[in-house]
Amino acid sequence: MARDLKFTRNIGIAAHIDAGKTTTTERILYYAGVSHKIGEVHEGAATMDWMAQEQERGITITSAATTVNWKYRNQNYHMNIIDTPGHVDFTVEVNRSLRVLDGLVFLFSAVDGVEPQSETNWRLANNYNVARIGFVNKMDRSGADFLKVVKQVKDMLGSNAVPLQLPIGAEDQFKGVVDLINNRGIVWNEHDKGMTFTEVPIPDDMLDEVAEWREKLLESVADYDESLMEKFFDAPETITEREVLDALRAAVLDAKIVPMVCGSSFKNKGVQTMLDYVMELLPSPLDSEGVTGTNPDTNEEVLLKPSIDEPFAALAFKIATDPFVGRLCFIRVYSGNLEAGSYIYNTRSESKERISRIFQMHANKQNPVPNVAAGDIAAVVGFKDIKTGDTLCDEKHPIVLESMVFPDPVIGLAIEPKTQADVDKLGMGLSKLAEEDPTFRVQTDQETGQTVISGMGELHLDILIDRLKREFKVEVNQGAPQVAYKEAIFGTAEHREVYKKQSGGRGKFADIKVVISPIDADFEKGGLQFVNEIVGGAIPREFIPSVEKGFASAMANGVLAGYPLPDMKVRLIDGSFHAVDSDALSFELAARMAYREALPKCRPSLMEPIMKIEILTPEENMGDVIGDMNRRRGQLQGMDTRNGAQVIKALVPLSEMFGYVTQLRTITSGRATSTMEFDHYEPAPKNVQDEVVAKSKGRIKSED
């Protein structure tokens, strides 16, 4: 696999639901000669949607990786592509894919433009600083408007979107584009499914528009590249195609310009040109200086260049279970070389792992390869303990790369196996699913002994229960969905806790005085902000970590209804100890008792998850939809129109939204759609808090 890294591209395809990501990927596979038949999503035959649930529902659930070669300007390019899901419940798949990719093709529907999930994914791409190209798909659809979408990408996503093409015709008349860089018209040939194109003169009625947008393109590029600025003012006609492309590439890598192209994947138009621009404008692994990490032994920063001569370092970004080869770990190699059968070092578990085989992936099929080198993406098998986000490296050169941050689940569900015989199978299935998906949590309720699974939404849990049934042959009974509340404190309390136990012989003794309050505004990490203010050895130094540990472990259960407390500040200001009876455990127990006693005085409050919802509804149903939203404690954030339909944006508590999709269909006779994603936590109103607290204490028997 020794290739020139200059001709490698690691790209992802991301967008809102139904913008055509998988359809576009299927076209790429066809044009690159990987598949000889185009798989269609609506027929359940897409190569990249290989899971049974994906084929039945027509949605992407898990990100699929594939490898293709693309010929551009007589040069063979090697491309790793990751097709990501659009549904908000599976944002984790987009998050972890963006962490390891160099470039992104961002799809927009020419009809719907920038949608809520587009904004979420765009923010994620900004976090990871991924260079991107915008591809406006579905140009053949009624209501398609390329320049309107470009304007939305500019205004709503705050980016410098610059069109590189203008469409020739729109809706059912869409047949080609005018390339603004070299001023030529191209029309794709239908007889070979758009494999080739014909150059055509620019239509007369477009000449003025083309001149105007070409000037805007040159101006954007000249703004970025000062050497072109003089030419642009003096003699713009002397600027060559190569100069424009070089300056454009530099601007894309610097995230100063987002080039916009258009097409219709379903009608086989525009995907090939978009791929050419991927090769031309998006970064290769060599375009970054390298990857920075920390040496776990010295805490010094280490920079590894994308070269085969550097020590090996890779990031595990996904774990999957395959029925034939067992557990697969997808890795992005940043430096060095890994051969099948060799050992690597996992810095999290501090253990060596043997990698028995290496595969290049093509959706759910594996092609074995002898080695994988810097800049590549592959899957490895044979390991014992690797988790998502682990750094794998050379034992002699340990390094920890920046991992990924995953959101906490917002919805839970109690489940139990239908037969006693399935108890073990259920445990095994749940642990495998939790290993694959960092946003899926499994816990056992201490009081009831119930198994509670938590995830990002109803669809997320629905798919996971379906997978338990199909892949692990476990039938489960499920309870009603539960909201993942949290608790918070808004006041300050000072408390002294003395823990004393005499039982003949050596006793237990610990005495601490603490001030508990909300965390400081500038304390970014969340969790426990512990401040040791002990002076003069009132408590010996070796017992202080036990006090901190006691408070940290107690935060898993709040004092109102037993929900976790995400953050608080504890100042340890005084205390005393006994020379014989004091030990670490006594101070830990004293901290736990102080937590339970002091927290009720700190104005505790129940925090509920608030969701951001966007509803697309016909105008005549507006009143009913808004009335229903008000009944659900929704706060209207704004209204808009999109393609003749009304768009309602609101913030609404998750607890009021179970079964909402069915209710919305009833109100609007099935004509409205909605998308919902987690936004933030805020204090629950008193009546809601009282009800949840009462339920948790068992005074109200759940109706279910």
N, C-alpha and C positions, 0 to 999 in steps of 0.2 A: 504494500500500500504506500510505497514511497512515491508521493506525487508532489508536484510543485504547489505549495499551499496558496500561491497567488490565484490559482484557478479552482479554489474550493470555496463553496458558499454554504453556510449553515443558516437556513431561513425558516421562518414560521409563517403560517397563514392564519390570521386572526380576524374576527369580526363579530358583529351581533348575530343572533340566531337568524337563520334563513337568508343570509346575504350571499350564500353560494360558495362557502369555503371548500366543502368536500367536492362539490361539482368541479370547482377550479382545479383542485388537486388531481382529480380523475383525468382532466384534460392534460395536465402536465405529464402524468404517467403515460398517457397515450402518445403525446407528441414526442416524448423522450424515448419511445420504443420499449418501455417497460411492460406495458399491457397492450394487447392487440385488439382489445374490445373496450369501449368506454363503458364503465359501470355507472349506472344512474341511481341517485339517492332515492328518487320516488319509486323506483322498481325494487328497492332493497338490495341492489346489486353492487353498491360502491365498494371498491377494494379497500379503501381506508376505513370505512365503517364496517369492521369485520365482526363485531359482537352481535349476537342475536337481537339484543334489545335495541341496538342502534339501527339495525335493518328494519325492525318492526316499526319503530317510532319515527324513523327518518331524521334522527338527530345524532350528533356526535357526542359521545359520553366521555371517551378517553382519548387523549392525544395520541395519534399514530405517527410513527416515524418511517420514512422511506428514503432510499438513496437512488438518485438518477444521474445520468450524464447528459449534458446539453452542449450542442455544438454552436458556438457563436464566434463569428469572424475567424473561421478555420481553426478554432482552438477548442479542445475538449475541456469542458468545465465539469467538476464533480460537485453534486449538490445534495446535501442532507436536508430533507424537508420535514417539518412537523406540522400536521394538520390538527388544529386545536378546536375544542368545543366552543359553541357560542353561548350556551345556556349558563345563566348566572350561578346555578348550583354547582357548576363544574369549573368555576374561576380558577381553582387550584391548578388545574391542568394548564391553563394559559400562563399562570404565574411561574410555575416551575419550568415551562418551556422557554419563556422569555429570558429566564436567568441564564440559560446556556446558549442562546442563539446570538448571532452577530447582526442579522438583519431580519426585517419583517415585511411581508406583503400584507397591507391592511385593506381588507375588502369593505366596500360600502355598497349598499343597494342604490341604484340610480333613482329608484322611486322613493325609498324611505329616508335616504341620506344618513345623517349621524343619529344613531339610536342609543338608548341608555347603556347597553352593554359595550357599544363602541367607545363610549366615554370611559368606562371602567378599564377596558383593555388598553386604551390609549394612555391612561394614567400609569398602568403597570409598565408599559413600554417606556414611559418617561423615567420611572423609578430605576429601571435597569439600563437606561441610556441606549436603547436599541435604535439603530438607523432604520428608516422605513420608507416604503413607496406606497402610495395610495392607488388602489385599483377599483374604479367605479364599475361594478358589475350590473348585469340585468338591463343593459342599454336598449334591449329589444322590447322591454315591457312598456305598457301604456303608462304615461306620466313620467317617463325617464327624463332626467334633466342633469346633464353632466356638470355644467357650470354652477348650477344651484348647489350641488353637493360639494363642489370645490369651495364655494363661499362658506358653506356650513363647517367644513373642516377647518377653514381659516378662523371663523368667528367662534364656533362652539368649542373647538379643541385648542384654540390659541396657537395655531401653527402657521408657518409660512407655506401654504399649499400653492404650488405652481403647476399649471397644466403643461404637459409636454405634447399633448395631442388635442385635437378638436374632433368630435364625431361627425362623420358624413351621414346625414339622415339621423332620425331618432325613432323610437318605438319600433313598429314593424317595418319601417323603412331603413333601419340602421344597417349599414353594410360595410363601413370601413372608417378609417380615421385619416386626418391630415397630421403628419408629423411636423411639429413646429420647429424642431431642431434643424432638420434638413429640407424643410419646405416641400414635402412631397405627399401626395395622396396615396393611400394603400387600401385595397379592397381584398378581403380574404376569399379564396376560391372554395366553393361549397362542395365540388365533386370529390375533394380529398379531405373533407371535414376540417377545412381551414389549415391544413398542413402547409400550404403555400399561399402566397398573395401576389396580386398584380399591382404594379404601380399605375396610378391614374393621375391625370391633371387635376389640380385643385378646382372644385366646382366654382363657376363664375360668381354665384351668389354668396360664396364664402370668402372671396378674396380680401375684402375689407376686414372682416372679423379675424381672419388668419393673420393679416399684417399687424392688427392691433395686439393680438395675444402673443405673437412672436416677439414683438417689441417688449411686452411685459416680461416675457421669459428672459430675454437678453438683459433687461434692466435688473431683474432679480439676481442673475448670475454676476453681472458687472458690479452690483452692490457688494457681493461677497468677495469678488476677486479684483483687486485694485488694478492689476495689469490690464484687465479687460475694460476697465472704466474709461480710460483715454480713448481706446478704440471705439467704444460704444458712442462717445460724444462726437468723435471726429469722423469715423468712417465705419458705421455699424456693419456695412455689407462685407467688410474685410474679415469679420470674426468667423473663424472656421468651425466646422462641426466638431472637430477634435478638441478645440479650445473650450467650446461650450460644455462638452461632455466631461472634460477634465475638471473644469471649475465646478460643474454641477455635482460631480462625485465628491469633491472635497467638501462642498456645502452640505451634502447629504450625510457624510461621515461626521460632520461637525454639528449635525441636527439643526442646521440653520434653514434648510429647505426641505419640504416634503414634495417630491415630484408626483404628479397625478396623471394616471393613464386610464383608459376606459375600454370596455368591451362587453361581450356577453358570453360567459363560459358555456352556458347551455347550448347556445347557437354556434359554438366553436369559433368565436371571433375575439381577437385581442389578447388571448392568453400567451401566444408565442411572442408577441412584441413585448408584453410585460416581462416575460422570462429573459428576453434579450437585455432589457433595462436592469433586471436583477443582476445579471453578469457584469453589466457596465457600471452600475452605480452603487450597488450594495457592497459592504465591506467583506474582505476575505479575512481569515484568522490573522494574517500578517499585518492588517491595518491597525491592530491594537498593539501598544507597546509590549503587552504581555499581561499576565494576571498577577495581582498582588494578593498575598496571603500573609499569615503570621506563623512564625516558627513557634510551635507549642512549648519548646524547651526554653527558649530565650525571650519569647514575646516580641522579637524583632520583626519588622516588616520584610518580606521577601518578594522579589519580583522575578517571575519566571517568564522567559520569552517563548513565543510560539515556535519552538524549534525541537527537532528530534534529538538534538545534542544535549538538551537540558535534562535535569532529573524528571522522572515521571510524576505528573500531577493531574488528577481528574476529579470531576464532581459527579456524584451519583444523583441524578435528578428524578428518577422514577423507578419504582419496583413493580414488576408485573408477574403474574403467575401464568405459566403456559402449560397446558395439559401434557405436552410431550417432553419438554426440556426442563420443566420445573420452574424455579424462581429465576427471573431475568432481571438484571439491573442495568438500566440505561445510563451510560456515562458520556460526559463530554470531556475529551482529553485536551488539556491546555498546553501541556509540554511533555516532551519525552516520548517513549515508545513502550508499549506493553505487548508481550508475546503470550500466546495461549500456553497454559501450563506453568506460568511463572507466579511469583508471590508479590502481593502488594501489601501496604500497611494502611490500616484504617485509623485515622487520628482520633476519632470519637471513642471507639472501643479500645484503642491502644492495642490492637491485636493484628496479627498477620492473616491474610486471606489468600487462598490459592484460587486463581482464576483458571478453570479447566478449559473453557472454550470461549471464543469471541465470535459474535455474529454481527453482520450488517443486517439491519432490519428492513423488511418490506411489509408494512402493516403487521399482520400476525405470522408472517413467514420469515424464516431465518436463513441467511446464507453464511456458512462458516467462513471465517477469514483467519489467517495465521497470526496477524498482529493488528494493532490499532495505534496510530501515531498522533502527534500534536495536531490540533485543529479539527479532529474528526469526532463523529458521534457514533457510538456502537452499543451493543448490548453484551453483557458478560454473564456467564453462569458458573456455578461451582462454589459460590461463597456461602458462608454460614450466617454472618450477621452484618448486613449493610442496610442502612435506612436512608430514606430520601434526605438529601442535603449533606450526606457524609463526604468528606474529602478522602480520596484514595491516593496514596503517593508512594514514593520510594522510601524504604525504612531509614536509609542513611541520610535522607534529606527531608525530614518531616515538614509538613506545611498544613495550615488550616485555611481553606478558602472561605470567603463569605458565603454563608448558607442562604436559605430562603426563609421568609417569614410568612406563616400561613394564618388566615383568620380563624378565630374560635367558632365552633359550631353554634347555631342559634336555635336549633329545634331538636327535641329529643323524642324518643318513642320506646315504650317498654315492650320487650318481646320475650317469648318463651317457646321452646320447641313443642310441637303438637304431641310427640310421644317421648316418653322417658328415655327410650333407646337413642334418641337423637341429641342428647345433652352434650356428649363429647364432640360429635360432628359439628354442632352449632359453635362450640367454643373454638374449634380449629378453623372453621370457616370465617368467623368474626375476626380472629387474629390475623388471618391472611389478608382479609379485606382492609383491616386497619393498617397493615404494613404497606399496602399499595397506596392508600389514600390518607394523607396527613390531616385532612379536615374531617375525617370520620373517627369518632371516639366511641369506645365501649367501656362502660363502667357498671359495677354492681352496686345497687342502692343498699347501703349498709343496713337500713331499718327494715326494708321489705324483702331484701334478697332478690329483687327483680334485676334482670339485665336491661340496662338502658343504653340504646344506641343514639348517638347525636350526629347531626350533619348540617349541611348548609341550606336545606330546604326540603319541602315535601317530595319533590321529584327525586332528589338525591337519595333520600331514604327508601323511596319506592323502588328505585333501580337496585339499591344494595340488597333489599329483601328478595327481589326477583333473582339476583345473582346467587344468593344463598340457596334458593330453590333449584336453580339450573345447574350451577357449577358444583355445589356441595351436597345437593339432594337432601336439603333440610327444609321441612315445612314448618312455618312458625305462626303462632297466634300473636297479633299485635294489639297494643292498647291505643288509646287516642293520642295524637301528637301533643307533646308538651313543650312549652316555651323555655328556652335556656335563660332564665333570669340571672341577674347578678346582684350583689349588694354593694352599697357604698356608705361611707360616713361623711357627715358634713359639719361635725362639731369636734371639740377637743376635750379630753378628760385626763385628769391626773389620777393615778391609782397606785396603791401600795399592796403588794401581795406577799404574804408570808406563808410558806409551805413548810409544815412541820409534821413529822411522823415519828413517834417513839413506839417501838414495838419490842422493847427489851434488846439489849445489845446495841449495835450501831443503828442509829436512826437516820432520818432524812431531814435536811434543813436547807431552805433557800429563802432569801428575802430580796425583793426587787421593788424599786419605785420607778414608774414609767409615765411618760406623757404620750398619749395616743392621739393622732390628728390626721387629717387628709394629707396626702403627699404635697411637697412643694411644687409650684407651677413649673419650675425649670428641671424637675426630676423626670427625665424622659423615659426611663426604662419601664416604668410601671412595676408592680410587685411590691416587695417590702423595702421601704426606705428606713434603714436601721442606723441610728446615730448613737454611738457610745460616748456618754459624757461623764463616765466614772473617773473620779480623780482620787489619788491617795490610796489606791488599792482596796477600796471598800468592797469590791468584788474582785477576786483574783482573775487575771487576764484569761486563764484557760477556760473559765466558765462562761465568758461573754458569748462565744459562738453558740453555746447551748441555748442561751436566752433568745438569740436571733433565730435559731432553728425552731424553737418552740413556737414563736410568733408566726414564722413563715408557714409551718405545717398547719397551724390553727386556721389560717386564712382560707383553707379549702372549704370551710363551713362557716357561713355567716350566722349572726345571732338571731336574725329575724325568722328566716325560713330555711336555713341550712344551705343557701346558695353561696357560691364562692365570692370572696371579696377580692377584686383584682388588685387593689393597691391601698396601702396605708403607711403612715409614718410613725415610727416608735422611737422615742428618745429615752434611753436608759440613763436616769439622772442620779440614782442613789441605790443603796442596798447594803446587805451585810451577809456574812457567811459564818459557818461554824467550822472550826479547824478539823474536826473529826467527821461530823455528820454530813457536811456539804459535799455534793458530787455533781457531775455534769447533768445527770438525769434529773436531779432535784430542781436545778435551775430551768431545765426545759419544761418540766411539769408546772413550775411556778409561772412561766411565761404563758402557757396554755390557759391556766386558771385566770391569770390577769386579763387575757384577751376576752374570755367569756364574761368576766365581771365588769370590765371597763367599757366594752363596746356599746352596751345599751345606753350609756351616758353620752355617746358621741353622735347623737342624732342619726342613727342608721336609717337607710332608706332602700327600698327595693328598686332596682334598675331594670327597665324592660327594653328589649331590642326594638328599635324603630326602623321600619323598612321604607325604602324610597320606591314608590310605585309610579309607573307611567301607563296610562290607559288610553287606548286609541278607540274612539267610539263615534258612530254617526251622530250628527248634530241633534236629531230628534230624541235621542236617548240621554242627552247631556244631563238634564234635570234629574232623571232617575238615578244616574250613575253618581252624580255629586251628592244627592240625598243619601244614597246608600253609604257613600264614603264618610259623610258626616256622622251617620249612625255608628260607624266603626271607629270613632274618635280620630278620623283622618284630618290632617291640616293641609288645606290646599296651598300649593306652592306656585302655581301658575297655569295658564292655559295657552294653547297655541293651535294653529291649524296645520295639517299636513295632508296634502293630496285630497282636499275636500273633506277630510275627517277631522274631528276635534281631538286634541291631545290634552289630557288632564294630568298634571304632575302633583303628587301629594306625598306627605310623610304620614305613615300610619303604623300603629303598634302591631307587631307580629301576632300577638294573641288574638287579635280581632280578624285575622286574615285566613284562618283555616277554611278550606273549601270555597275560597272566594271565586276561583275561576268558574266553578259551576254556577254560582249565584250570578256572576256577571253575564254568563251566557243566557241565563233565564231572563234577566232584566232587558237584555238587548236582542233577544231572539237569535243569539249566537253570532252577532255581527261585530262585537267588540273584542279586542285582545288586550292583554296586559302583561307587563314585565315588572318583576319586583326584585330588589336586591337590598342587602343589609346596609344601613346607613350609619347608625350610632346607637348608643344606649342613653336613656334619660330616665329620671325618677318617675316611678309609676304613680298615678293619682291615688289618693288615700283609700278610696273604696276598693280599687284593684289590689292595692297592697294588703288591705285587711283580709280580702277573700283568699289571696295566695297564702298568706301567713296562716290563716285558719285551716286551710286545706292541708298545709304541710304539718300542722299539729294534729291532724286527724279528726278535727271537729266536724268538718263537712265531708260526707262521703261523696266521692265523685259520682256524677250522674252516670258515668260510663260503666 
